[in-house]
Amino acid sequence: MSKPTLYTFKLSIWSAVTDIARVELKLTDKINTKTIDVVEAENTSPDFIKIAPNATLPALHADGKTYGSTIDVLDYLVKVSDVKVAPATEITTKIHEDSLDPNFMFLAARNDDELAAKAKGFQRILVSTRLGKMQEYAASSEGAAFKSVYDARIEGHSGLLALYDGKAPAEAKAGFFAASQANYDAARAFILDTLPAAITSGPFIAGAEPGVDDFHVAAWLFHVGLCAGAGHVDEGLEKIGNWIGAEVPGKVRALWEAWTRREGWKSTYPDGALH
């Protein structure tokens, strides 16, 4: 029987969940990995959509079936692992709510200054590159079968590019700023209130060892560090504190620091660079 294949990408925030877990659950010799370059929009290639109709990462193919959401992929890894971990609670559901979307957080801008910074940064390069690739896929003979996938994603990326290039209507810009502020407010509340309340004995949500919730939250939290302006883990907590305008709660700091000592974290962030 062939090994399951985990489709992943080193800069994908949700892929970090299963990349960490694959090591922590001692599955590195039981699960193969294949890189899908999200920057080049390979997750929207016709070949990949045939495997994973959601066109998102991570995805896992095992026993003739594809698991296409982060929650489903991690649940599969937990099920086949000999390492037993605490099951998910409502925190896992919460962290995947649209209001806390970390991918939008990376692209978001709450005002003109933030928009100008994103327009000059990697965000515009990412959106422009992905848009061009998706347009190529959509125009191909193989891509015709996935027109609805491409139409929605091309529209979204085109709208973002117009915002970055100063070509979006005023109402679209105002709506983007409002959505960005709402995302920020939700993330701030999660860090200051929801997450500390979920941690009891610590340092992890599950206690002394990480559980399912912790894998999901870890990837999200370290990505927040990037969005807050931290390039390296060593400056992450300080940058998050500046970003939320408050001291990062002690329980959250302890969770952050506990993760950085784990082999799964070291494997996923080998040089300490956040993503």
C-alpha atoms as a printed R data frame, in Angstrom:
    type eleno elety resid chain resno       x      y       z
1   ATOM     1    CA   MET     A     1   0.000  0.000   0.000
2   ATOM     2    CA   SER     A     2   1.356  3.406  -0.956
3   ATOM     3    CA   LYS     A     3   1.928  6.009   1.717
4   ATOM     4    CA   PRO     A     4  -0.512  8.907   2.077
5   ATOM     5    CA   THR     A     5   0.628 12.150   0.453
6   ATOM     6    CA   LEU     A     6   0.430 15.468   2.276
7   ATOM     7    CA   TYR     A     7   0.327 18.463  -0.068
8   ATOM     8    CA   THR     A     8   1.973 21.419   1.604
9   ATOM     9    CA   PHE     A     9   3.918 24.651   1.120
10  ATOM    10    CA   LYS     A    10   6.407 26.244   3.482
11  ATOM    11    CA   LEU     A    11   4.799 29.706   3.293
12  ATOM    12    CA   SER     A    12   1.233 28.458   3.702
13  ATOM    13    CA   ILE     A    13  -0.110 29.382   7.118
14  ATOM    14    CA   TRP     A    14  -2.500 26.434   7.418
15  ATOM    15    CA   SER     A    15   0.073 24.004   6.033
16  ATOM    16    CA   ALA     A    16   2.132 24.866   9.112
17  ATOM    17    CA   VAL     A    17  -0.539 23.145  11.231
18  ATOM    18    CA   THR     A    18   0.004 19.784   9.606
19  ATOM    19    CA   ASP     A    19   3.744 20.283   9.066
20  ATOM    20    CA   ILE     A    20   4.163 20.742  12.825
21  ATOM    21    CA   ALA     A    21   1.828 17.848  13.563
22  ATOM    22    CA   ARG     A    22   3.530 15.446  11.155
23  ATOM    23    CA   VAL     A    23   6.684 15.731  13.262
24  ATOM    24    CA   GLU     A    24   5.024 15.884  16.678
25  ATOM    25    CA   LEU     A    25   2.853 12.861  15.870
26  ATOM    26    CA   LYS     A    26   5.907 10.915  14.644
27  ATOM    27    CA   LEU     A    27   4.563 10.385  11.140
28  ATOM    28    CA   THR     A    28   7.500 11.624   9.058
29  ATOM    29    CA   ASP     A    29   8.269  8.090   7.861
30  ATOM    30    CA   LYS     A    30   4.617  7.246   7.240
31  ATOM    31    CA   ILE     A    31   3.380 10.301   5.337
32  ATOM    32    CA   ASN     A    32   4.982 11.538   2.123
33  ATOM    33    CA   THR     A    33   4.932 15.240   1.318
34  ATOM    34    CA   LYS     A    34   4.639 17.118  -1.946
35  ATOM    35    CA   THR     A    35   5.195 20.848  -2.343
36  ATOM    36    CA   ILE     A    36   2.505 22.922  -4.047
37  ATOM    37    CA   ASP     A    37   3.756 26.464  -4.647
38  ATOM    38    CA   VAL     A    38   0.963 28.780  -3.549
39  ATOM    39    CA   VAL     A    39   2.860 31.871  -4.702
40  ATOM    40    CA   GLU     A    40   2.729 30.472  -8.230
41  ATOM    41    CA   ALA     A    41  -0.934 29.505  -7.675
42  ATOM    42    CA   GLU     A    42  -0.152 25.811  -8.176
43  ATOM    43    CA   ASN     A    43  -3.007 25.053  -5.793
44  ATOM    44    CA   THR     A    44  -5.355 26.294  -8.527
45  ATOM    45    CA   SER     A    45  -3.817 24.265 -11.343
46  ATOM    46    CA   PRO     A    46  -6.281 21.907 -13.046
47  ATOM    47    CA   ASP     A    47  -4.162 18.936 -12.003
48  ATOM    48    CA   PHE     A    48  -4.325 19.882  -8.327
49  ATOM    49    CA   ILE     A    49  -8.025 20.767  -8.371
50  ATOM    50    CA   LYS     A    50  -8.665 17.241  -9.660
51  ATOM    51    CA   ILE     A    51  -6.995 15.955  -6.488
52  ATOM    52    CA   ALA     A    52  -8.310 18.590  -4.074
53  ATOM    53    CA   PRO     A    53 -11.467 20.351  -5.314
54  ATOM    54    CA   ASN     A    54 -11.188 22.979  -2.558
55  ATOM    55    CA   ALA     A    55  -7.917 24.124  -4.169
56  ATOM    56    CA   THR     A    56  -6.480 24.864  -0.736
57  ATOM    57    CA   LEU     A    57  -3.593 23.676   1.411
58  ATOM    58    CA   PRO     A    58  -3.021 21.520   3.283
59  ATOM    59    CA   ALA     A    59  -4.603 18.586   1.496
60  ATOM    60    CA   LEU     A    60  -3.968 14.910   2.033
61  ATOM    61    CA   HIS     A    61  -4.606 11.970  -0.264
62  ATOM    62    CA   ALA     A    62  -4.911  8.590   1.428
63  ATOM    63    CA   ASP     A    63  -6.592  5.322   0.506
64  ATOM    64    CA   GLY     A    64  -8.208  6.831  -2.572
65  ATOM    65    CA   LYS     A    65  -9.720  9.727  -0.635
66  ATOM    66    CA   THR     A    66  -8.722 13.383  -0.383
67  ATOM    67    CA   TYR     A    67  -8.963 15.325   2.856
68  ATOM    68    CA   GLY     A    68  -9.278 18.935   1.795
69  ATOM    69    CA   SER     A    69  -9.505 21.061   4.939
70  ATOM    70    CA   THR     A    70  -6.953 21.750   7.655
71  ATOM    71    CA   ILE     A    71  -9.253 20.293  10.304
72  ATOM    72    CA   ASP     A    72  -9.886 17.104   8.313
73  ATOM    73    CA   VAL     A    73  -6.218 16.597   7.449
74  ATOM    74    CA   LEU     A    74  -5.099 17.003  11.052
75  ATOM    75    CA   ASP     A    75  -7.876 14.716  12.271
76  ATOM    76    CA   TYR     A    76  -6.592 12.034   9.900
77  ATOM    77    CA   LEU     A    77  -3.007 12.447  11.139
78  ATOM    78    CA   VAL     A    78  -4.150 12.190  14.752
79  ATOM    79    CA   LYS     A    79  -6.183  9.084  13.972
80  ATOM    80    CA   VAL     A    80  -3.294  7.170  12.386
81  ATOM    81    CA   SER     A    81  -0.646  8.256  14.890
82  ATOM    82    CA   ASP     A    82   0.495  6.201  17.862
83  ATOM    83    CA   VAL     A    83   0.986  9.479  19.743
84  ATOM    84    CA   LYS     A    84  -2.195 10.286  21.622
85  ATOM    85    CA   VAL     A    85  -3.159 13.943  21.959
86  ATOM    86    CA   ALA     A    86  -6.088 15.814  23.480
87  ATOM    87    CA   PRO     A    87  -8.989 16.238  21.033
88  ATOM    88    CA   ALA     A    88 -10.173 19.510  19.570
89  ATOM    89    CA   THR     A    89 -12.454 21.851  21.468
90  ATOM    90    CA   GLU     A    90 -14.388 24.897  20.315
91  ATOM    91    CA   ILE     A    91 -11.051 26.735  20.003
92  ATOM    92    CA   THR     A    92 -10.259 24.825  16.813
93  ATOM    93    CA   THR     A    93 -13.590 25.854  15.318
94  ATOM    94    CA   LYS     A    94 -13.049 29.432  16.488
95  ATOM    95    CA   ILE     A    95  -9.589 29.829  14.975
96  ATOM    96    CA   HIS     A    96 -10.940 28.839  11.555
97  ATOM    97    CA   GLU     A    97 -13.787 31.363  11.569
98  ATOM    98    CA   ASP     A    98 -13.736 33.879   8.727
99  ATOM    99    CA   SER     A    99 -13.458 36.715  11.244
100 ATOM   100    CA   LEU     A   100  -9.962 35.509  12.199
101 ATOM   101    CA   ASP     A   101  -8.815 34.629   8.658
102 ATOM   102    CA   PRO     A   102  -4.996 34.857   8.759
103 ATOM   103    CA   ASN     A   103  -4.620 34.898   4.982
104 ATOM   104    CA   PHE     A   104  -6.807 37.999   4.754
105 ATOM   105    CA   MET     A   105  -4.875 39.477   7.684
106 ATOM   106    CA   PHE     A   106  -1.667 39.318   5.641
107 ATOM   107    CA   LEU     A   107  -3.255 41.222   2.748
108 ATOM   108    CA   ALA     A   108  -5.430 43.577   4.809
109 ATOM   109    CA   ALA     A   109  -5.078 47.325   5.282
110 ATOM   110    CA   ARG     A   110  -7.055 49.471   7.714
111 ATOM   111    CA   ASN     A   111  -6.061 52.830   6.273
112 ATOM   112    CA   ASP     A   112  -4.181 54.567   3.475
113 ATOM   113    CA   ASP     A   113  -0.780 54.177   5.130
114 ATOM   114    CA   GLU     A   114  -1.176 50.427   5.547
115 ATOM   115    CA   LEU     A   115  -2.511 50.125   2.008
116 ATOM   116    CA   ALA     A   116   0.505 51.967   0.609
117 ATOM   117    CA   ALA     A   117   2.844 49.672   2.552
118 ATOM   118    CA   LYS     A   118   1.127 46.544   1.253
119 ATOM   119    CA   ALA     A   119   1.181 47.935  -2.289
120 ATOM   120    CA   LYS     A   120   4.966 48.307  -2.056
121 ATOM   121    CA   GLY     A   121   5.494 44.987  -0.336
122 ATOM   122    CA   PHE     A   122   5.308 41.278  -1.060
123 ATOM   123    CA   GLN     A   123   1.521 41.394  -0.821
124 ATOM   124    CA   ARG     A   124   1.107 43.070  -4.202
125 ATOM   125    CA   ILE     A   125   3.683 40.762  -5.787
126 ATOM   126    CA   LEU     A   126   1.817 37.757  -4.404
127 ATOM   127    CA   VAL     A   127  -1.591 38.904  -5.624
128 ATOM   128    CA   SER     A   128  -0.311 39.915  -9.058
129 ATOM   129    CA   THR     A   129   1.638 36.684  -9.579
130 ATOM   130    CA   ARG     A   130  -1.242 34.481  -8.503
131 ATOM   131    CA   LEU     A   131  -3.717 36.420 -10.640
132 ATOM   132    CA   GLY     A   132  -1.601 35.977 -13.758
133 ATOM   133    CA   LYS     A   133  -1.201 32.247 -13.189
134 ATOM   134    CA   MET     A   134  -4.912 31.735 -12.534
135 ATOM   135    CA   GLN     A   135  -5.789 33.606 -15.704
136 ATOM   136    CA   GLU     A   136  -3.488 31.246 -17.605
137 ATOM   137    CA   TYR     A   137  -5.115 28.197 -16.026
138 ATOM   138    CA   ALA     A   138  -8.602 29.555 -16.718
139 ATOM   139    CA   ALA     A   139  -7.758 30.080 -20.390
140 ATOM   140    CA   SER     A   140  -6.410 26.544 -20.830
141 ATOM   141    CA   SER     A   141  -8.437 23.678 -22.241
142 ATOM   142    CA   GLU     A   142  -8.063 21.738 -18.977
143 ATOM   143    CA   GLY     A   143  -9.158 24.742 -16.938
144 ATOM   144    CA   ALA     A   144 -12.519 25.069 -18.673
145 ATOM   145    CA   ALA     A   145 -14.015 22.412 -16.399
146 ATOM   146    CA   PHE     A   146 -13.238 24.536 -13.354
147 ATOM   147    CA   LYS     A   147 -14.608 27.855 -14.588
148 ATOM   148    CA   SER     A   148 -16.514 28.588 -11.368
149 ATOM   149    CA   VAL     A   149 -13.347 28.137  -9.298
150 ATOM   150    CA   TYR     A   150 -11.379 30.511 -11.474
151 ATOM   151    CA   ASP     A   151 -14.105 33.122 -11.868
152 ATOM   152    CA   ALA     A   152 -14.445 33.615  -8.108
153 ATOM   153    CA   ARG     A   153 -10.730 33.674  -7.398
154 ATOM   154    CA   ILE     A   154  -9.844 35.906 -10.339
155 ATOM   155    CA   GLU     A   155 -12.514 38.376  -9.268
156 ATOM   156    CA   GLY     A   156 -11.160 38.471  -5.720
157 ATOM   157    CA   HIS     A   157  -7.539 38.883  -6.762
158 ATOM   158    CA   SER     A   158  -8.428 41.514  -9.370
159 ATOM   159    CA   GLY     A   159 -10.225 43.502  -6.691
160 ATOM   160    CA   LEU     A   160  -7.216 43.334  -4.384
161 ATOM   161    CA   LEU     A   161  -4.853 44.387  -7.144
162 ATOM   162    CA   ALA     A   162  -7.075 47.357  -7.954
163 ATOM   163    CA   LEU     A   163  -6.934 48.385  -4.290
164 ATOM   164    CA   TYR     A   164  -3.150 48.138  -4.169
165 ATOM   165    CA   ASP     A   165  -2.819 50.059  -7.436
166 ATOM   166    CA   GLY     A   166  -5.186 52.844  -6.381
167 ATOM   167    CA   LYS     A   167  -7.734 51.953  -9.053
168 ATOM   168    CA   ALA     A   168 -10.572 50.663  -6.875
169 ATOM   169    CA   PRO     A   169 -13.804 52.656  -6.414
170 ATOM   170    CA   ALA     A   170 -14.075 54.637  -3.185
171 ATOM   171    CA   GLU     A   171 -16.772 52.358  -1.815
172 ATOM   172    CA   ALA     A   172 -14.617 49.272  -2.441
173 ATOM   173    CA   LYS     A   173 -11.718 50.908  -0.618
174 ATOM   174    CA   ALA     A   174 -13.919 51.868   2.326
175 ATOM   175    CA   GLY     A   175 -15.298 48.343   2.496
176 ATOM   176    CA   PHE     A   176 -11.785 46.897   2.449
177 ATOM   177    CA   PHE     A   177 -10.683 49.171   5.273
178 ATOM   178    CA   ALA     A   178 -13.748 48.191   7.322
179 ATOM   179    CA   ALA     A   179 -13.205 44.465   6.740
180 ATOM   180    CA   SER     A   180  -9.537 44.846   7.657
181 ATOM   181    CA   GLN     A   181 -10.421 46.653  10.879
182 ATOM   182    CA   ALA     A   182 -12.922 43.937  11.789
183 ATOM   183    CA   ASN     A   183 -10.290 41.249  11.198
184 ATOM   184    CA   TYR     A   184  -7.821 43.141  13.394
185 ATOM   185    CA   ASP     A   185 -10.389 43.624  16.154
186 ATOM   186    CA   ALA     A   186 -11.248 39.919  16.139
187 ATOM   187    CA   ALA     A   187  -7.578 38.893  16.263
188 ATOM   188    CA   ARG     A   188  -6.869 41.333  19.096
189 ATOM   189    CA   ALA     A   189  -9.786 39.994  21.136
190 ATOM   190    CA   PHE     A   190  -8.679 36.412  20.526
191 ATOM   191    CA   ILE     A   191  -5.136 37.125  21.739
192 ATOM   192    CA   LEU     A   192  -6.148 39.202  24.754
193 ATOM   193    CA   ASP     A   193  -9.253 37.335  25.901
194 ATOM   194    CA   THR     A   194 -10.224 34.094  24.161
195 ATOM   195    CA   LEU     A   195  -6.840 32.382  24.031
196 ATOM   196    CA   PRO     A   196  -5.754 33.116  27.632
197 ATOM   197    CA   ALA     A   197  -9.132 31.890  28.862
198 ATOM   198    CA   ALA     A   198  -8.640 28.617  26.971
199 ATOM   199    CA   ILE     A   199  -5.286 27.925  28.637
200 ATOM   200    CA   THR     A   200  -5.640 26.503  32.152
201 ATOM   201    CA   SER     A   201  -2.599 24.696  33.556
202 ATOM   202    CA   GLY     A   202  -0.534 25.493  30.458
203 ATOM   203    CA   PRO     A   203   1.736 26.001  28.791
204 ATOM   204    CA   PHE     A   204  -0.461 24.531  26.052
205 ATOM   205    CA   ILE     A   205  -4.221 24.678  25.728
206 ATOM   206    CA   ALA     A   206  -4.222 20.915  26.302
207 ATOM   207    CA   GLY     A   207  -1.865 21.184  29.285
208 ATOM   208    CA   ALA     A   208   1.731 20.002  29.495
209 ATOM   209    CA   GLU     A   209   1.727 18.609  25.943
210 ATOM   210    CA   PRO     A   210   0.116 20.081  22.814
211 ATOM   211    CA   GLY     A   211  -3.290 18.848  21.699
212 ATOM   212    CA   VAL     A   212  -5.264 19.313  18.503
213 ATOM   213    CA   ASP     A   213  -6.240 22.888  19.422
214 ATOM   214    CA   ASP     A   214  -2.601 23.774  19.956
215 ATOM   215    CA   PHE     A   215  -1.538 22.718  16.467
216 ATOM   216    CA   HIS     A   216  -4.161 24.963  14.886
217 ATOM   217    CA   VAL     A   217  -3.518 27.913  17.186
218 ATOM   218    CA   ALA     A   218   0.265 27.696  16.828
219 ATOM   219    CA   ALA     A   219   0.242 28.227  13.068
220 ATOM   220    CA   TRP     A   220  -2.229 31.103  13.412
221 ATOM   221    CA   LEU     A   221  -0.328 32.811  16.239
222 ATOM   222    CA   PHE     A   222   3.088 32.696  14.580
223 ATOM   223    CA   HIS     A   223   1.517 34.025  11.381
224 ATOM   224    CA   VAL     A   224   0.055 36.904  13.401
225 ATOM   225    CA   GLY     A   225   3.636 37.667  14.409
226 ATOM   226    CA   LEU     A   226   4.525 38.020  10.734
227 ATOM   227    CA   CYS     A   227   1.496 40.222  10.066
228 ATOM   228    CA   ALA     A   228   2.479 42.384  13.034
229 ATOM   229    CA   GLY     A   229   5.827 43.068  11.391
230 ATOM   230    CA   ALA     A   230   8.099 40.388  12.850
231 ATOM   231    CA   GLY     A   231  10.456 38.725  10.430
232 ATOM   232    CA   HIS     A   232  11.979 36.450  13.069
233 ATOM   233    CA   VAL     A   233  10.520 34.601  16.028
234 ATOM   234    CA   ASP     A   234  12.747 36.504  18.469
235 ATOM   235    CA   GLU     A   235  10.883 39.753  17.803
236 ATOM   236    CA   GLY     A   236   7.448 38.195  17.434
237 ATOM   237    CA   LEU     A   237   5.973 38.828  20.877
238 ATOM   238    CA   GLU     A   238   7.210 42.418  20.964
239 ATOM   239    CA   LYS     A   239   5.750 43.127  17.525
240 ATOM   240    CA   ILE     A   240   2.420 41.537  18.435
241 ATOM   241    CA   GLY     A   241   2.287 43.660  21.582
242 ATOM   242    CA   ASN     A   242   2.900 46.804  19.557
243 ATOM   243    CA   TRP     A   243   0.313 45.730  16.997
244 ATOM   244    CA   ILE     A   244  -2.452 45.099  19.508
245 ATOM   245    CA   GLY     A   245  -1.447 48.069  21.646
246 ATOM   246    CA   ALA     A   246  -1.246 45.988  24.811
247 ATOM   247    CA   GLU     A   247   0.997 43.590  26.681
248 ATOM   248    CA   VAL     A   248   0.746 40.060  25.308
249 ATOM   249    CA   PRO     A   249  -0.859 38.013  28.118
250 ATOM   250    CA   GLY     A   250   1.496 35.833  30.127
251 ATOM   251    CA   LYS     A   251  -0.294 32.623  29.156
252 ATOM   252    CA   VAL     A   252   0.044 33.469  25.469
253 ATOM   253    CA   ARG     A   253   3.736 34.279  25.912
254 ATOM   254    CA   ALA     A   254   4.254 30.940  27.666
255 ATOM   255    CA   LEU     A   255   2.438 29.123  24.854
256 ATOM   256    CA   TRP     A   256   4.591 30.878  22.237
257 ATOM   257    CA   GLU     A   257   7.818 30.061  24.071
258 ATOM   258    CA   ALA     A   258   6.818 26.444  24.718
259 ATOM   259    CA   TRP     A   259   6.169 25.893  21.028
260 ATOM   260    CA   THR     A   260   9.573 27.244  19.994
261 ATOM   261    CA   ARG     A   261  11.228 24.464  21.987
262 ATOM   262    CA   ARG     A   262   9.313 21.688  20.196
263 ATOM   263    CA   GLU     A   263  10.795 19.632  17.368
264 ATOM   264    CA   GLY     A   264   7.710 20.130  15.211
265 ATOM   265    CA   TRP     A   265   8.091 23.886  15.467
266 ATOM   266    CA   LYS     A   266  11.831 23.789  14.752
267 ATOM   267    CA   SER     A   267  11.205 21.670  11.656
268 ATOM   268    CA   THR     A   268   8.517 24.022  10.333
269 ATOM   269    CA   TYR     A   269  10.370 27.265  11.127
270 ATOM   270    CA   PRO     A   270  13.976 26.014  10.822
271 ATOM   271    CA   ASP     A   271  15.658 29.421  10.729
272 ATOM   272    CA   GLY     A   272  13.173 31.161  13.012
273 ATOM   273    CA   ALA     A   273  11.632 33.081  10.121
274 ATOM   274    CA   LEU     A   274   7.886 33.453  10.555
275 ATOM   275    CA   HIS     A   275   5.336 32.709   7.849
